[in-house]
Amino acid sequence: MQFSFATKIEQHRSAMNEPRWRELCEAIMRETDAGRLLRLVEALNNELGQRKGELKLVHSHLDTHQDEES
């Protein structure tokens, strides 16, 4: 069970290699329209927020699992 949590954490660490993340970053770098740029940055912030929430959940499960082993 601990292996699956470690795997999940590693997946989050490599998030920058995921197509959606890369696509948003590239679009932000190319964008010249201020309104569109703002929407892209908001989309990237949403992605970061989702990942942060998922990572908190993984850490919570890890802490619970480690407490059970003690």
N, CA, C and O atoms as a GROMACS GRO file, in nm:
protein
  280
    1MET      N    1   0.082  -0.119   0.000
    1MET     CA    2   0.000   0.000   0.000
    1MET      C    3   0.087   0.126   0.000
    1MET      O    4   0.055   0.223  -0.069
    2GLN      N    5   0.193   0.125   0.076
    2GLN     CA    6   0.281   0.241   0.081
    2GLN      C    7   0.344   0.269  -0.055
    2GLN      O    8   0.366   0.384  -0.091
    3PHE      N    9   0.372   0.163  -0.131
    3PHE     CA   10   0.430   0.180  -0.263
    3PHE      C   11   0.338   0.262  -0.353
    3PHE      O   12   0.385   0.348  -0.427
    4SER      N   13   0.209   0.236  -0.347
    4SER     CA   14   0.117   0.309  -0.433
    4SER      C   15   0.114   0.458  -0.398
    4SER      O   16   0.101   0.542  -0.487
    5PHE      N   17   0.127   0.492  -0.270
    5PHE     CA   18   0.131   0.633  -0.231
    5PHE      C   19   0.261   0.697  -0.280
    5PHE      O   20   0.260   0.811  -0.328
    6ALA      N   21   0.371   0.625  -0.268
    6ALA     CA   22   0.499   0.678  -0.317
    6ALA      C   23   0.493   0.700  -0.468
    6ALA      O   24   0.547   0.798  -0.519
    7THR      N   25   0.428   0.609  -0.537
    7THR     CA   26   0.411   0.623  -0.681
    7THR      C   27   0.330   0.747  -0.713
    7THR      O   28   0.363   0.820  -0.807
    8LYS      N   29   0.224   0.770  -0.637
    8LYS     CA   30   0.138   0.887  -0.660
    8LYS      C   31   0.217   1.017  -0.639
    8LYS      O   32   0.203   1.111  -0.717
    9ILE      N   33   0.298   1.022  -0.536
    9ILE     CA   34   0.380   1.140  -0.510
    9ILE      C   35   0.476   1.163  -0.627
    9ILE      O   36   0.495   1.277  -0.671
   10GLU      N   37   0.537   1.056  -0.676
   10GLU     CA   38   0.629   1.069  -0.789
   10GLU      C   39   0.556   1.121  -0.913
   10GLU      O   40   0.614   1.197  -0.991
   11GLN      N   41   0.433   1.080  -0.932
   11GLN     CA   42   0.355   1.130  -1.045
   11GLN      C   43   0.335   1.281  -1.034
   11GLN      O   44   0.340   1.351  -1.135
   12HIS      N   45   0.312   1.330  -0.914
   12HIS     CA   46   0.294   1.474  -0.895
   12HIS      C   47   0.424   1.550  -0.918
   12HIS      O   48   0.423   1.662  -0.969
   13ARG      N   49   0.535   1.489  -0.881
   13ARG     CA   50   0.664   1.555  -0.902
   13ARG      C   51   0.695   1.571  -1.050
   13ARG      O   52   0.763   1.666  -1.090
   14SER      N   53   0.644   1.480  -1.132
   14SER     CA   54   0.671   1.487  -1.275
   14SER      C   55   0.559   1.557  -1.351
   14SER      O   56   0.548   1.541  -1.473
   15ALA      N   57   0.478   1.635  -1.281
   15ALA     CA   58   0.362   1.701  -1.344
   15ALA      C   59   0.402   1.792  -1.459
   15ALA      O   60   0.326   1.808  -1.554
   16MET      N   61   0.520   1.851  -1.450
   16MET     CA   62   0.561   1.944  -1.556
   16MET      C   63   0.582   1.873  -1.688
   16MET      O   64   0.587   1.938  -1.793
   17ASN      N   65   0.594   1.741  -1.686
   17ASN     CA   66   0.610   1.665  -1.810
   17ASN      C   67   0.476   1.627  -1.872
   17ASN      O   68   0.473   1.574  -1.982
   18GLU      N   69   0.367   1.653  -1.803
   18GLU     CA   70   0.236   1.616  -1.854
   18GLU      C   71   0.194   1.712  -1.964
   18GLU      O   72   0.223   1.831  -1.958
   19PRO      N   73   0.126   1.660  -2.065
   19PRO     CA   74   0.088   1.742  -2.180
   19PRO      C   75   0.007   1.867  -2.145
   19PRO      O   76   0.034   1.974  -2.199
   20ARG      N   77  -0.092   1.856  -2.055
   20ARG     CA   78  -0.176   1.972  -2.022
   20ARG      C   79  -0.092   2.083  -1.960
   20ARG      O   80  -0.109   2.199  -1.996
   21TRP      N   81  -0.005   2.049  -1.869
   21TRP     CA   82   0.083   2.147  -1.802
   21TRP      C   83   0.172   2.215  -1.906
   21TRP      O   84   0.181   2.338  -1.910
   22ARG      N   85   0.236   2.136  -1.988
   22ARG     CA   86   0.326   2.188  -2.090
   22ARG      C   87   0.250   2.276  -2.190
   22ARG      O   88   0.298   2.382  -2.230
   23GLU      N   89   0.132   2.231  -2.229
   23GLU     CA   90   0.049   2.306  -2.324
   23GLU      C   91   0.013   2.444  -2.269
   23GLU      O   92   0.022   2.544  -2.340
   24LEU      N   93  -0.027   2.450  -2.143
   24LEU     CA   94  -0.062   2.578  -2.082
   24LEU      C   95   0.058   2.670  -2.072
   24LEU      O   96   0.048   2.789  -2.104
   25CYS      N   97   0.171   2.617  -2.030
   25CYS     CA   98   0.292   2.700  -2.018
   25CYS      C   99   0.336   2.754  -2.153
   25CYS      O  100   0.373   2.871  -2.164
   26GLU      N  101   0.332   2.671  -2.256
   26GLU     CA  102   0.370   2.716  -2.389
   26GLU      C  103   0.274   2.822  -2.442
   26GLU      O  104   0.317   2.920  -2.502
   27ALA      N  105   0.145   2.803  -2.418
   27ALA     CA  106   0.046   2.900  -2.463
   27ALA      C  107   0.064   3.034  -2.394
   27ALA      O  108   0.050   3.140  -2.456
   28ILE      N  109   0.097   3.031  -2.266
   28ILE     CA  110   0.121   3.155  -2.191
   28ILE      C  111   0.240   3.229  -2.249
   28ILE      O  112   0.237   3.352  -2.263
   29MET      N  113   0.345   3.157  -2.284
   29MET     CA  114   0.465   3.221  -2.339
   29MET      C  115   0.439   3.286  -2.475
   29MET      O  116   0.501   3.387  -2.508
   30ARG      N  117   0.347   3.229  -2.553
   30ARG     CA  118   0.321   3.281  -2.689
   30ARG      C  119   0.214   3.389  -2.693
   30ARG      O  120   0.209   3.467  -2.788
   31GLU      N  121   0.129   3.395  -2.593
   31GLU     CA  122   0.009   3.479  -2.599
   31GLU      C  123   0.042   3.628  -2.594
   31GLU      O  124   0.123   3.673  -2.513
   32THR      N  125  -0.021   3.704  -2.683
   32THR     CA  126  -0.003   3.850  -2.685
   32THR      C  127  -0.130   3.923  -2.641
   32THR      O  128  -0.123   4.040  -2.604
   33ASP      N  129  -0.245   3.857  -2.645
   33ASP     CA  130  -0.371   3.919  -2.604
   33ASP      C  131  -0.384   3.911  -2.452
   33ASP      O  132  -0.381   3.802  -2.394
   34ALA      N  133  -0.399   4.026  -2.387
   34ALA     CA  134  -0.402   4.032  -2.240
   34ALA      C  135  -0.518   3.952  -2.181
   34ALA      O  136  -0.500   3.884  -2.080
   35GLY      N  137  -0.635   3.959  -2.242
   35GLY     CA  138  -0.750   3.885  -2.190
   35GLY      C  139  -0.730   3.735  -2.199
   35GLY      O  140  -0.760   3.662  -2.105
   36ARG      N  141  -0.680   3.690  -2.312
   36ARG     CA  142  -0.653   3.547  -2.330
   36ARG      C  143  -0.542   3.502  -2.236
   36ARG      O  144  -0.550   3.393  -2.179
   37LEU      N  145  -0.440   3.584  -2.218
   37LEU     CA  146  -0.331   3.553  -2.126
   37LEU      C  147  -0.385   3.532  -1.985
   37LEU      O  148  -0.345   3.438  -1.916
   38LEU      N  149  -0.474   3.620  -1.942
   38LEU     CA  150  -0.532   3.607  -1.809
   38LEU      C  151  -0.608   3.475  -1.795
   38LEU      O  152  -0.597   3.409  -1.692
   39ARG      N  153  -0.684   3.437  -1.898
   39ARG     CA  154  -0.758   3.310  -1.893
   39ARG      C  155  -0.663   3.190  -1.887
   39ARG      O  156  -0.691   3.093  -1.817
   40LEU      N  157  -0.553   3.197  -1.960
   40LEU     CA  158  -0.455   3.088  -1.957
   40LEU      C  159  -0.389   3.076  -1.819
   40LEU      O  160  -0.370   2.966  -1.768
   41VAL      N  161  -0.355   3.190  -1.761
   41VAL     CA  162  -0.294   3.189  -1.627
   41VAL      C  163  -0.394   3.134  -1.525
   41VAL      O  164  -0.355   3.059  -1.436
   42GLU      N  165  -0.520   3.170  -1.538
   42GLU     CA  166  -0.622   3.116  -1.448
   42GLU      C  167  -0.634   2.965  -1.465
   42GLU      O  168  -0.650   2.893  -1.367
   43ALA      N  169  -0.628   2.917  -1.588
   43ALA     CA  170  -0.634   2.772  -1.613
   43ALA      C  171  -0.515   2.702  -1.549
   43ALA      O  172  -0.530   2.594  -1.490
   44LEU      N  173  -0.397   2.762  -1.560
   44LEU     CA  174  -0.278   2.704  -1.498
   44LEU      C  175  -0.292   2.703  -1.346
   44LEU      O  176  -0.256   2.605  -1.282
   45ASN      N  177  -0.344   2.811  -1.289
   45ASN     CA  178  -0.367   2.816  -1.145
   45ASN      C  179  -0.466   2.708  -1.100
   45ASN      O  180  -0.449   2.649  -0.994
   46ASN      N  181  -0.568   2.683  -1.181
   46ASN     CA  182  -0.663   2.577  -1.148
   46ASN      C  183  -0.595   2.441  -1.148
   46ASN      O  184  -0.621   2.358  -1.060
   47GLU      N  185  -0.508   2.417  -1.246
   47GLU     CA  186  -0.432   2.291  -1.251
   47GLU      C  187  -0.347   2.277  -1.125
   47GLU      O  188  -0.343   2.170  -1.064
   48LEU      N  189  -0.280   2.384  -1.086
   48LEU     CA  190  -0.196   2.381  -0.966
   48LEU      C  191  -0.279   2.354  -0.842
   48LEU      O  192  -0.239   2.278  -0.754
   49GLY      N  193  -0.396   2.418  -0.833
   49GLY     CA  194  -0.484   2.397  -0.719
   49GLY      C  195  -0.531   2.253  -0.708
   49GLY      O  196  -0.537   2.198  -0.599
   50GLN      N  197  -0.564   2.193  -0.822
   50GLN     CA  198  -0.607   2.053  -0.821
   50GLN      C  199  -0.493   1.963  -0.775
   50GLN      O  200  -0.514   1.873  -0.694
   51ARG      N  201  -0.374   1.988  -0.826
   51ARG     CA  202  -0.259   1.905  -0.788
   51ARG      C  203  -0.226   1.922  -0.640
   51ARG      O  204  -0.191   1.826  -0.572
   52LYS      N  205  -0.238   2.043  -0.590
   52LYS     CA  206  -0.211   2.068  -0.449
   52LYS      C  207  -0.310   1.990  -0.362
   52LYS      O  208  -0.271   1.929  -0.263
   53GLY      N  209  -0.438   1.992  -0.400
   53GLY     CA  210  -0.539   1.918  -0.326
   53GLY      C  211  -0.514   1.768  -0.330
   53GLY      O  212  -0.527   1.700  -0.228
   54GLU      N  213  -0.477   1.716  -0.447
   54GLU     CA  214  -0.448   1.574  -0.460
   54GLU      C  215  -0.326   1.536  -0.377
   54GLU      O  216  -0.326   1.430  -0.313
   55LEU      N  217  -0.224   1.620  -0.378
   55LEU     CA  218  -0.103   1.591  -0.303
   55LEU      C  219  -0.129   1.593  -0.152
   55LEU      O  220  -0.073   1.512  -0.079
   56LYS      N  221  -0.213   1.686  -0.106
   56LYS     CA  222  -0.250   1.690   0.036
   56LYS      C  223  -0.317   1.560   0.076
   56LYS      O  224  -0.290   1.505   0.183
   57LEU      N  225  -0.406   1.510  -0.010
   57LEU     CA  226  -0.476   1.385   0.017
   57LEU      C  227  -0.378   1.269   0.026
   57LEU      O  228  -0.390   1.184   0.115
   58VAL      N  229  -0.282   1.264  -0.064
   58VAL     CA  230  -0.181   1.157  -0.063
   58VAL      C  231  -0.100   1.164   0.065
   58VAL      O  232  -0.077   1.062   0.129
   59HIS      N  233  -0.056   1.284   0.104
   59HIS     CA  234   0.022   1.299   0.227
   59HIS      C  235  -0.060   1.259   0.349
   59HIS      O  236  -0.007   1.198   0.442
   60SER      N  237  -0.187   1.292   0.350
   60SER     CA  238  -0.274   1.255   0.460
   60SER      C  239  -0.283   1.103   0.472
   60SER      O  240  -0.276   1.049   0.582
   61HIS      N  241  -0.299   1.036   0.358
   61HIS     CA  242  -0.305   0.890   0.360
   61HIS      C  243  -0.172   0.830   0.405
   61HIS      O  244  -0.170   0.731   0.479
   62LEU      N  245  -0.061   0.889   0.361
   62LEU     CA  246   0.070   0.840   0.403
   62LEU      C  247   0.087   0.854   0.553
   62LEU      O  248   0.134   0.761   0.619
   63ASP      N  249   0.049   0.969   0.608
   63ASP     CA  250   0.061   0.991   0.752
   63ASP      C  251  -0.023   0.890   0.828
   63ASP      O  252   0.022   0.835   0.929
   64THR      N  253  -0.145   0.865   0.783
   64THR     CA  254  -0.233   0.768   0.848
   64THR      C  255  -0.173   0.630   0.842
   64THR      O  256  -0.173   0.557   0.941
   65HIS      N  257  -0.120   0.592   0.725
   65HIS     CA  258  -0.062   0.459   0.708
   65HIS      C  259   0.061   0.442   0.796
   65HIS      O  260   0.079   0.336   0.855
   66GLN      N  261   0.145   0.544   0.807
   66GLN     CA  262   0.265   0.536   0.890
   66GLN      C  263   0.228   0.528   1.037
   66GLN      O  264   0.295   0.457   1.113
   67ASP      N  265   0.123   0.598   1.079
   67ASP     CA  266   0.078   0.591   1.218
   67ASP      C  267   0.030   0.451   1.252
   67ASP      O  268   0.052   0.403   1.363
   68GLU      N  269  -0.036   0.385   1.157
   68GLU     CA  270  -0.086   0.250   1.179
   68GLU      C  271   0.028   0.150   1.195
   68GLU      O  272   0.015   0.053   1.268
   69GLU      N  273   0.140   0.174   1.127
   69GLU     CA  274   0.255   0.084   1.135
   69GLU      C  275   0.332   0.101   1.266
   69GLU      O  276   0.402   0.009   1.307
   70SER      N  277   0.319   0.215   1.331
   70SER     CA  278   0.394   0.243   1.454
   70SER      C  279   0.344   0.162   1.570
   70SER      O  280   0.396   0.173   1.681
   0.00000   0.00000   0.00000
